[in-house]
Amino acid sequence: MKIRRAAADDIASVEKIYDAVHTAEEKGEQQTGWIRGVYPVRATAEEALRRNDLFVLEDDGALYGSGIINNIQPEVYSRGSWKHAADGNQVCVLHTLAIHPSRRGRGYGREFLAFFENYAAEHGCPELRIDTNERNKAARQMYTKRGYTEIGIVPTQFNGIPDVRLVLLEKYLGKVPEK
């Protein structure tokens, strides 16, 4: 298993992962709260690729996961009661973590989180932030098992999806080496 920055020729595979997650959602097999055609869509991955912050998880020569890692905090984060104050460049955010449903339970999500945490530490970001839909019990459980703290639930429209109860989570790494 390898996690790396995405390349242009990965976009079609990332879109297929999004589609598989949407299908699992529509069948009631997952509870992400995402909506096909609204979020995430191919343009979500393309925009992240342009910013150079799209990462993919590859195993056995195929892509089974993706996520966006950057310092961009959605506006709704300003409504959170974060326990650790940090300058924007000291906050690392994981957005749109998507693991292909066929690979559920194989530790891919945990591996992506470990990569995210190492990436943040290497880039001098002691404060980690993640969000998820309140309905996404599997993600919430995984995040709390990895040491993330739920700091609140904020009602909002998020990424074009109405009536989201967005769970805000954080993890403080402590002092990390200077860049």
N, CA, C and O of each residue as an XYZ file, in Angstrom:
716
protein
N       0.851     -1.177      0.000
C       0.000      0.000      0.000
C       0.894      1.237      0.000
O       1.896      1.305      0.712
N       0.503      2.205     -0.816
C       1.300      3.424     -0.961
C       0.341      4.606     -1.074
O      -0.681      4.522     -1.755
N       0.676      5.698     -0.406
C      -0.084      6.934     -0.529
C       0.854      7.955     -1.140
O       1.985      8.129     -0.684
N       0.379      8.627     -2.172
C       1.213      9.572     -2.911
C       0.362     10.717     -3.439
O      -0.868     10.652     -3.439
N       1.048     11.777     -3.893
C       0.336     12.870     -4.547
C      -0.290     12.341     -5.831
O       0.301     11.515     -6.527
N      -1.467     12.814     -6.133
C      -2.157     12.384     -7.340
C      -1.539     13.033     -8.570
O      -0.953     14.113     -8.501
N      -1.683     12.353     -9.680
C      -1.281     12.858    -10.988
C      -2.533     12.998    -11.846
O      -3.589     12.472    -11.495
N      -2.423     13.692    -12.951
C      -3.575     13.938    -13.823
C      -4.240     12.637    -14.264
O      -5.464     12.580    -14.379
N      -3.454     11.597    -14.512
C      -4.059     10.352    -14.985
C      -4.745      9.557    -13.867
O      -5.275      8.476    -14.124
N      -4.742     10.077    -12.627
C      -5.456      9.437    -11.516
C      -6.895      9.928    -11.385
O      -7.692      9.311    -10.679
N      -7.236     11.017    -12.048
C      -8.542     11.650    -11.840
C      -9.696     10.701    -12.160
O     -10.672     10.654    -11.412
N      -9.607      9.961    -13.231
C     -10.695      9.038    -13.584
C     -10.898      7.990    -12.489
O     -12.033      7.631    -12.178
N      -9.810      7.502    -11.910
C      -9.920      6.514    -10.829
C     -10.510      7.127     -9.573
O     -11.304      6.482     -8.888
N     -10.140      8.356     -9.258
C     -10.707      9.035     -8.094
C     -12.208      9.228     -8.301
O     -13.001      9.024     -7.381
N     -12.589      9.620     -9.506
C     -14.013      9.782     -9.806
C     -14.758      8.460     -9.624
O     -15.887      8.455     -9.133
N     -14.146      7.341    -10.010
C     -14.774      6.023     -9.830
C     -14.930      5.690     -8.350
O     -15.913      5.063     -7.957
N     -13.959      6.108     -7.522
C     -14.082      5.903     -6.071
C     -15.266      6.705     -5.546
O     -16.077      6.186     -4.779
N     -15.371      7.974     -5.955
C     -16.513      8.798     -5.539
C     -17.826      8.129     -5.958
O     -18.767      8.051     -5.167
N     -17.884      7.650     -7.202
C     -19.106      7.001     -7.689
C     -19.444      5.763     -6.864
O     -20.609      5.536     -6.537
N     -18.438      4.964     -6.526
C     -18.673      3.756     -5.724
C     -19.198      4.122     -4.337
O     -20.078      3.443     -3.808
N     -18.667      5.183     -3.749
C     -19.155      5.635     -2.442
C     -20.600      6.116     -2.569
O     -21.430      5.813     -1.712
N     -20.908      6.865     -3.634
C     -22.287      7.322     -3.852
C     -23.241      6.130     -4.005
O     -24.343      6.133     -3.457
N     -22.807      5.123     -4.752
C     -23.642      3.935     -4.937
C     -23.889      3.237     -3.601
O     -25.019      2.848     -3.302
N     -22.838      3.078     -2.800
C     -23.001      2.453     -1.475
C     -23.940      3.282     -0.599
O     -24.732      2.725      0.161
N     -23.854      4.601     -0.700
C     -24.747      5.493      0.053
C     -26.194      5.271     -0.389
O     -27.094      5.137      0.439
N     -26.400      5.236     -1.693
C     -27.751      5.080     -2.230
C     -28.360      3.722     -1.869
O     -29.578      3.603     -1.735
N     -27.525      2.714     -1.713
C     -28.002      1.378     -1.331
C     -28.158      1.222      0.179
O     -28.613      0.181      0.654
N     -27.777      2.264      0.941
C     -27.862      2.197      2.393
C     -26.722      1.430      3.040
O     -26.808      1.073      4.215
N     -25.656      1.172      2.294
C     -24.502      0.438      2.824
C     -23.504      1.347      3.530
O     -22.667      0.867      4.294
N     -23.580      2.639      3.287
C     -22.730      3.637      3.936
C     -23.592      4.836      4.276
O     -24.670      5.013      3.707
N     -23.121      5.658      5.201
C     -23.855      6.849      5.622
C     -22.940      8.069      5.598
O     -22.734      8.711      6.628
N     -22.392      8.391      4.433
C     -21.506      9.553      4.328
C     -22.276     10.864      4.354
O     -21.780     11.877      4.847
N     -23.493     10.837      3.820
C     -24.253     12.073      3.663
C     -23.922     12.779      2.367
O     -24.460     13.851      2.092
N     -23.036     12.191      1.555
C     -22.715     12.770      0.252
C     -23.845     12.506     -0.721
O     -24.619     11.565     -0.547
N     -23.940     13.348     -1.758
C     -24.995     13.234     -2.757
C     -24.373     13.211     -4.156
O     -23.618     14.107     -4.534
N     -24.708     12.169     -4.909
C     -24.209     12.037     -6.283
C     -24.573     13.291     -7.086
O     -25.699     13.782     -7.004
N     -23.639     13.787     -7.840
C     -23.863     14.960     -8.665
C     -23.709     16.273     -7.923
O     -23.682     17.340     -8.537
N     -23.606     16.198     -6.592
C     -23.430     17.408     -5.785
C     -22.021     17.430     -5.187
O     -21.247     18.356     -5.429
N     -21.705     16.401     -4.407
C     -20.391     16.342     -3.754
C     -20.126     14.948     -3.232
O     -21.024     14.309     -2.683
N     -18.907     14.469     -3.396
C     -17.855     14.986     -4.277
C     -18.084     14.543     -5.720
O     -18.722     13.525     -5.987
N     -17.555     15.325     -6.623
C     -17.666     15.065     -8.051
C     -16.276     15.177     -8.681
O     -15.316     15.570     -8.017
N     -16.177     14.834     -9.946
C     -14.896     14.887    -10.640
C     -14.210     16.243    -10.451
O     -12.999     16.300    -10.235
N     -14.977     17.329    -10.531
C     -14.401     18.668    -10.379
C     -13.760     18.855     -9.008
O     -12.810     19.628     -8.881
N     -14.257     18.165     -7.973
C     -13.649     18.227     -6.639
C     -12.201     17.751     -6.718
O     -11.297     18.398     -6.189
N     -11.988     16.621     -7.380
C     -10.640     16.064     -7.530
C      -9.792     16.928     -8.454
O      -8.612     17.149     -8.182
N     -10.381     17.420     -9.547
C      -9.614     18.247    -10.493
C      -9.117     19.528     -9.847
O      -7.980     19.942    -10.073
N      -9.964     20.153     -9.046
C      -9.579     21.385     -8.348
C      -8.437     21.104     -7.360
O      -7.485     21.879     -7.271
N      -8.537     20.004     -6.629
C      -7.478     19.639     -5.679
C      -6.183     19.308     -6.420
O      -5.099     19.640     -5.940
N      -6.279     18.671     -7.560
C      -5.084     18.376     -8.361
C      -4.412     19.675     -8.794
O      -3.188     19.786     -8.733
N      -5.197     20.657     -9.229
C      -4.626     21.962     -9.624
C      -3.894     22.623     -8.455
O      -2.869     23.276     -8.650
N      -4.427     22.452     -7.234
C      -3.771     23.027     -6.043
C      -2.604     22.162     -5.576
O      -1.821     22.586     -4.726
N      -2.481     20.958     -6.121
C      -1.428     20.003     -5.743
C      -1.614     19.466     -4.328
O      -0.642     19.204     -3.620
N      -2.892     19.303     -3.917
C      -3.141     18.784     -2.569
C      -4.052     17.551     -2.569
O      -4.652     17.215     -1.548
N      -4.148     16.886     -3.717
C      -4.896     15.644     -3.825
C      -3.928     14.476     -3.663
O      -2.887     14.420     -4.318
N      -4.286     13.553     -2.787
C      -3.459     12.367     -2.532
C      -4.295     11.127     -2.812
O      -5.514     11.128     -2.642
N      -3.618     10.076     -3.243
C      -4.303      8.821     -3.551
C      -3.633      7.665     -2.820
O      -2.434      7.682     -2.545
N      -4.448      6.664     -2.517
C      -3.976      5.432     -1.891
C      -4.001      4.347     -2.954
O      -5.037      4.061     -3.553
N      -2.844      3.756     -3.170
C      -2.681      2.746     -4.207
C      -2.309      1.423     -3.551
O      -1.499      1.385     -2.625
N      -2.905      0.345     -4.035
C      -2.578     -0.988     -3.540
C      -2.740     -1.969     -4.691
O      -3.714     -1.902     -5.441
N      -1.795     -2.866     -4.826
C      -1.837     -3.861     -5.903
C      -2.036     -3.219     -7.271
O      -2.721     -3.778     -8.127
N      -1.431     -2.036     -7.479
C      -1.492     -1.374     -8.777
C      -2.781     -0.643     -9.089
O      -2.946     -0.143    -10.201
N      -3.703     -0.567     -8.132
C      -4.975      0.127     -8.358
C      -5.201      1.162     -7.254
O      -4.668      1.039     -6.151
N      -5.995      2.177     -7.569
C      -6.329      3.207     -6.581
C      -7.609      2.811     -5.849
O      -8.619      2.462     -6.460
N      -7.531      2.878     -4.517
C      -8.678      2.532     -3.677
C      -9.058      3.638     -2.702
O     -10.021      3.488     -1.950
N      -8.326      4.734     -2.699
C      -8.649      5.814     -1.774
C      -8.105      7.137     -2.255
O      -7.184      7.195     -3.070
N      -8.690      8.196     -1.738
C      -8.197      9.535     -2.031
C      -8.566     10.460     -0.883
O      -9.482     10.192     -0.106
N      -7.832     11.541     -0.802
C      -8.102     12.569      0.196
C      -7.399     13.845     -0.203
O      -6.458     13.833     -0.997
N      -7.859     14.927      0.347
C      -7.292     16.248      0.077
C      -6.691     16.755      1.383
O      -7.367     16.807      2.411
N      -5.411     17.131      1.330
C      -4.704     17.608      2.525
C      -4.164     19.000      2.241
O      -3.408     19.202      1.291
N      -4.560     19.961      3.077
C      -4.083     21.333      2.912
C      -4.317     22.123      4.200
O      -4.655     21.558      5.240
N      -4.132     23.434      4.109
C      -4.363     24.334      5.241
C      -5.664     25.111      5.098
O      -5.888     26.081      5.823
N      -6.513     24.703      4.182
C      -7.744     25.436      3.908
C      -8.836     24.984      4.880
O      -9.286     23.839      4.855
N      -9.243     25.920      5.733
C     -10.315     25.635      6.684
C     -11.624     26.192      6.133
O     -11.716     27.391      5.869
N     -12.636     25.346      5.954
C     -13.921     25.856      5.482
C     -14.455     26.944      6.413
O     -14.144     26.952      7.604
N     -15.243     27.842      5.882
C     -15.783     28.965      6.657
C     -16.511     28.487      7.903
O     -16.446     29.138      8.945
N     -17.204     27.358      7.807
C     -17.972     26.838      8.940
C     -17.061     26.513     10.131
O     -17.532     26.468     11.267
N     -15.782     26.289      9.891
C     -14.848     26.019     10.993
C     -14.757     27.199     11.953
O     -14.437     27.014     13.127
N     -15.033     28.407     11.472
C     -14.980     29.588     12.350
C     -16.059     29.517     13.422
O     -15.993     30.258     14.402
N     -17.042     28.653     13.263
C     -18.117     28.492     14.250
C     -17.800     27.398     15.260
O     -18.600     27.133     16.157
N     -16.646     26.763     15.123
C     -16.261     25.699     16.043
C     -15.568     26.229     17.281
O     -14.936     27.284     17.240
N     -15.683     25.509     18.373
C     -15.005     25.857     19.627
C     -13.746     25.002     19.746
O     -13.684     24.072     20.551
N     -12.754     25.330     18.939
C     -11.517     24.544     18.897
C     -10.774     24.671     20.214
O     -10.700     25.760     20.783
N     -10.233     23.589     20.697
C      -9.503     23.590     21.969
C      -8.095     24.135     21.800
O      -7.513     24.658     22.751
N      -7.545     24.019     20.602
C      -6.174     24.456     20.355
C      -6.166     25.559     19.313
O      -6.475     25.329     18.144
N      -5.810     26.754     19.748
C      -5.696     27.878     18.819
C      -4.406     27.705     18.022
O      -3.367     27.335     18.570
N      -4.489     27.974     16.745
C      -3.304     27.849     15.894
C      -3.471     28.777     14.704
O      -4.581     28.991     14.217
N      -2.347     29.329     14.240
C      -2.366     30.120     13.017
C      -2.783     29.214     11.866
O      -2.562     28.004     11.916
N      -3.378     29.786     10.842
C      -3.857     29.008      9.710
C      -2.808     28.111      9.083
O      -3.120     27.004      8.646
N      -1.571     28.574      9.034
C      -0.515     27.752      8.426
C      -0.031     26.647      9.358
O       0.791     25.824      8.955
N      -0.523     26.612     10.595
C      -0.182     25.543     11.537
C      -1.308     24.526     11.673
O      -1.223     23.592     12.471
N      -2.363     24.716     10.884
C      -3.510     23.808     10.899
C      -3.491     23.012      9.602
O      -3.432     23.582      8.513
N      -3.541     21.717      9.727
C      -3.613     20.848      8.558
C      -4.996     20.201      8.558
O      -5.452     19.683      9.577
N      -5.655     20.238      7.402
C      -7.023     19.748      7.285
C      -7.071     18.601      6.280
O      -6.481     18.675      5.202
N      -7.778     17.549      6.650
C      -8.047     16.439      5.739
C      -9.485     16.572      5.262
O     -10.425     16.553      6.057
N      -9.638     16.709      3.939
C     -10.953     16.852      3.322
C     -11.241     15.630      2.448
O     -10.328     15.025      1.886
N     -12.504     15.283      2.346
C     -12.997     14.354      1.327
C     -12.234     13.028      1.316
O     -11.836     12.543      0.258
N     -12.038     12.458      2.481
C     -11.413     11.135      2.545
C     -12.419     10.123      1.988
O     -13.524      9.975      2.509
N     -12.015      9.436      0.924
C     -12.892      8.462      0.280
C     -12.125      7.166      0.062
O     -11.077      7.149     -0.585
N     -12.658      6.091      0.609
C     -12.094      4.753      0.417
C     -13.129      3.931     -0.352
O     -14.315      3.943     -0.020
N     -12.673      3.227     -1.373
C     -13.595      2.423     -2.175
C     -14.320      1.425     -1.256
O     -13.674      0.728     -0.474
N     -15.641      1.353     -1.347
C     -16.404      0.459     -0.464
C     -15.963     -1.002     -0.530
O     -16.132     -1.732      0.447
N     -15.413     -1.439     -1.638
C     -14.958     -2.827     -1.746
C     -13.762     -3.107     -0.850
O     -13.409     -4.265     -0.627
N     -13.150     -2.073     -0.344
C     -11.962     -2.218      0.508
C     -12.252     -1.873      1.966
O     -11.327     -1.738      2.767
N     -13.513     -1.731      2.308
C     -13.901     -1.409      3.685
C     -13.379     -2.478      4.647
O     -13.427     -3.670      4.344
N     -12.890     -2.050      5.790
C     -12.446     -2.981      6.822
C     -11.030     -3.499      6.640
O     -10.604     -4.394      7.369
N     -10.302     -2.959      5.691
C      -8.933     -3.421      5.442
C      -7.875     -2.470      5.993
O      -6.682     -2.667      5.759
N      -8.301     -1.449      6.716
C      -7.349     -0.529      7.326
C      -6.901      0.607      6.434
O      -5.993      1.350      6.807
N      -7.501      0.767      5.273
C      -7.087      1.834      4.360
C      -7.354      3.223      4.955
O      -6.529      4.127      4.826
N      -8.496      3.381      5.597
C      -8.803      4.667      6.229
C      -7.803      5.000      7.323
O      -7.342      6.137      7.420
N      -7.465      4.011      8.151
C      -6.468      4.224      9.213
C      -5.108      4.580      8.617
O      -4.412      5.454      9.134
N      -4.732      3.909      7.538
C      -3.457      4.216      6.878
C      -3.450      5.633      6.333
O      -2.442      6.333      6.426
N      -4.576      6.059      5.764
C      -4.642      7.420      5.237
C      -4.533      8.432      6.374
O      -3.864      9.455      6.228
N      -5.177      8.161      7.491
C      -5.064      9.062      8.647
C      -3.629      9.132      9.151
O      -3.138     10.215      9.472
N      -2.948      7.985      9.225
C      -1.548      7.970      9.665
C      -0.690      8.790      8.701
O       0.189      9.535      9.134
N      -0.940      8.656      7.409
C      -0.218      9.455      6.414
C      -0.477     10.937      6.646
O       0.456     11.740      6.653
N      -1.740     11.301      6.837
C      -2.133     12.691      7.094
C      -1.391     13.250      8.309
O      -0.865     14.362      8.259
N      -1.349     12.492      9.384
C      -0.683     12.951     10.604
C       0.815     13.134     10.385
O       1.390     14.118     10.850
N       1.448     12.205      9.688
C       2.879     12.333      9.393
C       3.143     13.515      8.472
O       4.104     14.260      8.667
N       2.298     13.683      7.478
C       2.426     14.802      6.548
C       2.339     16.125      7.311
O       3.151     17.024      7.095
N       1.358     16.240      8.196
C       1.178     17.465      8.982
C       2.413     17.743      9.835
O       2.904     18.871      9.866
N       2.909     16.735     10.516
C       4.091     16.911     11.363
C       5.293     17.342     10.532
O       6.037     18.237     10.935
N       5.486     16.714      9.380
C       6.616     17.068      8.510
C       6.511     18.490      7.969
O       7.520     19.094      7.605
N       5.294     19.025      7.917
C       5.087     20.372      7.393
C       4.840     21.399      8.504
O       4.343     22.494      8.241
N       5.188     21.041      9.744
C       5.124     21.984     10.857
C       3.730     22.358     11.313
O       3.511     23.468     11.799
N       2.788     21.445     11.162
C       1.397     21.712     11.547
C       1.033     20.878     12.769
O       0.782     19.680     12.642
N       1.002     21.487     13.945
C       0.662     20.714     15.144
C      -0.833     20.463     15.325
O      -1.220     19.571     16.080
N      -1.673     21.235     14.646
C      -3.115     21.131     14.824
C      -3.737     20.465     13.598
O      -3.590     20.944     12.474
N      -4.435     19.348     13.834
C      -5.110     18.620     12.766
C      -6.613     18.822     12.904
O      -7.154     18.781     14.009
N      -7.279     19.041     11.783
C      -8.733     19.222     11.806
C      -9.371     18.397     10.688
O      -8.836     18.273      9.586
N     -10.527     17.845     11.017
C     -11.299     17.021     10.098
C     -12.772     17.320     10.374
O     -13.138     17.730     11.476
N     -13.595     17.113      9.375
C     -15.036     17.182      9.610
C     -15.691     15.979      8.956
O     -15.121     15.351      8.064
N     -16.885     15.672      9.407
C     -17.683     14.620      8.792
C     -19.146     14.887      9.099
O     -19.476     15.616     10.034
N     -20.000     14.300      8.316
C     -21.425     14.402      8.538
C     -21.777     13.616      9.812
O     -21.236     12.535     10.044
N     -22.665     14.148     10.617
C     -23.081     13.468     11.851
C     -23.551     12.041     11.568
O     -23.368     11.155     12.404
N     -24.150     11.811     10.410
C     -24.660     10.491     10.031
C     -23.541      9.467      9.814
O     -23.789      8.263      9.888
N     -22.324      9.926      9.549
C     -21.228      9.022      9.192
C     -20.604      8.427     10.457
O     -19.518      8.815     10.886
N     -21.322      7.487     11.026
C     -20.893      6.879     12.294
C     -19.578      6.115     12.156
O     -18.769      6.119     13.084
N     -19.351      5.460     11.015
C     -18.113      4.701     10.817
C     -16.895      5.633     10.833
O     -15.885      5.320     11.463
N     -16.986      6.769     10.144
C     -15.872      7.721     10.134
C     -15.655      8.304     11.530
O     -14.518      8.428     11.985
N     -16.734      8.658     12.198
C     -16.607      9.229     13.541
C     -15.919      8.250     14.482
O     -15.071      8.641     15.284
N     -16.285      6.988     14.383
C     -15.674      5.974     15.243
C     -14.187      5.822     14.919
O     -13.360      5.731     15.827
N     -13.846      5.794     13.632
C     -12.445      5.666     13.245
C     -11.635      6.869     13.744
O     -10.534      6.704     14.268
N     -12.180      8.066     13.579
C     -11.442      9.261     14.000
C     -11.216      9.269     15.517
O     -10.112      9.564     15.975
N     -12.241      8.950     16.288
C     -12.062      8.976     17.739
C     -11.090      7.881     18.191
O     -10.323      8.092     19.131
N     -11.113      6.722     17.540
C     -10.141      5.669     17.874
C      -8.709      6.108     17.605
O      -7.781      5.631     18.257
N      -8.524      7.014     16.647
C      -7.191      7.523     16.296
C      -6.827      8.760     17.113
O      -5.809      9.395     16.837
N      -7.634      9.115     18.109
C      -7.283     10.208     19.008
C      -7.846     11.567     18.653
O      -7.433     12.573     19.230
N      -8.778     11.622     17.720
C      -9.422     12.897     17.383
C     -10.565     13.149     18.357
O     -11.250     12.218     18.781
N     -10.761     14.408     18.705
C     -11.804     14.809     19.636
C     -12.888     15.569     18.893
O     -12.604     16.509     18.150
N     -14.125     15.160     19.096
C     -15.242     15.906     18.527
C     -15.426     17.164     19.368
O     -15.652     17.095     20.576
N     -15.326     18.317     18.704
C     -15.435     19.570     19.462
C     -16.795     20.236     19.283
O     -17.082     21.247     19.925
N     -17.624     19.681     18.422
C     -18.957     20.239     18.249
C     -19.602     19.782     16.966
O     -18.954     19.228     16.078
N     -20.906     20.028     16.889
C     -21.686     19.730     15.698
C     -22.347     21.035     15.266
O     -23.042     21.687     16.044
N     -22.111     21.402     13.997
C     -22.583     22.679     13.481
C     -23.583     22.436     12.345
O     -23.229     21.817     11.341
N     -24.813     22.908     12.485
C     -25.773     22.793     11.378
C     -25.360     23.751     10.254
O     -25.040     24.912     10.505
N     -25.372     23.250      9.013
C     -24.912     24.076      7.905
C     -25.327     23.479      6.576
O     -25.785     22.338      6.513
N     -25.166     24.249      5.517
C     -25.165     23.702      4.163
C     -23.688     23.545      3.840
O     -22.925     24.502      3.970
N     -23.268     22.353      3.422
C     -21.839     22.094      3.271
C     -21.564     21.449      1.920
O     -22.141     20.415      1.584
N     -20.689     22.064      1.161
C     -20.328     21.570     -0.172
C     -21.556     21.355     -1.046
O     -21.611     20.409     -1.831
N     -22.540     22.239     -0.905
C     -23.747     22.156     -1.705
C     -24.802     21.214     -1.155
O     -25.883     21.096     -1.733
N     -24.513     20.538     -0.047
C     -25.450     19.585      0.550
C     -26.223     20.299      1.658
O     -25.621     20.801      2.607
N     -27.548     20.349      1.544
C     -28.342     21.060      2.559
C     -28.510     20.249      3.847
O     -28.378     19.026      3.859
N     -28.800     20.962      4.908
C     -29.181     20.358      6.197
C     -28.151     19.377      6.749
O     -28.507     18.310      7.250
N     -26.898     19.735      6.658
C     -25.823     18.895      7.198
C     -25.598     19.280      8.652
O     -25.559     20.460      8.998
N     -25.453     18.276      9.486
C     -24.994     18.494     10.857
C     -23.538     18.063     10.843
O     -23.223     16.877     10.943
N     -22.649     19.055     10.716
C     -21.229     18.813     10.496
C     -20.501     18.633     11.820
O     -20.503     19.521     12.671
N     -19.878     17.471     11.979
C     -19.094     17.171     13.172
C     -17.680     17.701     12.937
O     -17.035     17.341     11.952
N     -17.205     18.550     13.832
C     -15.854     19.087     13.763
C     -14.968     18.303     14.725
O     -15.325     18.102     15.886
N     -13.812     17.863     14.233
C     -12.886     17.075     15.047
C     -11.496     17.671     14.963
O     -11.117     18.266     13.954
N     -10.738     17.501     16.043
C      -9.357     17.966     16.037
C      -8.466     16.990     16.781
O      -8.906     16.197     17.614
N      -7.200     17.087     16.439
C      -6.165     16.334     17.139
C      -4.949     17.234     17.204
O      -4.528     17.802     16.196
N      -4.386     17.361     18.401
C      -3.214     18.210     18.588
C      -1.981     17.331     18.698
O      -1.904     16.455     19.559
N      -1.028     17.569     17.827
C       0.187     16.762     17.820
C       1.228     17.251     18.809
O       2.191     16.543     19.106
N       1.036     18.469     19.325
C       2.064     19.053     20.176
C       3.109     19.743     19.323
O       2.894     19.988     18.136
N       4.217     20.048     19.921
C       5.275     20.755     19.183
C       5.817     19.855     18.074
O       6.196     18.708     18.310
N       5.844     20.400     16.869
C       6.403     19.683     15.738
C       7.625     20.440     15.236
O       7.735     21.647     15.453
N       8.538     19.755     14.573
C       9.758     20.433     14.105
C       9.435     21.585     13.177
O       8.456     21.547     12.431
N      10.275     22.614     13.233
C      10.136     23.756     12.322
C      10.436     23.282     10.907
O      11.208     22.347     10.696
N       9.810     23.944      9.949
C      10.061     23.603      8.541
C      11.467     23.999      8.148
O      11.869     23.794      7.003
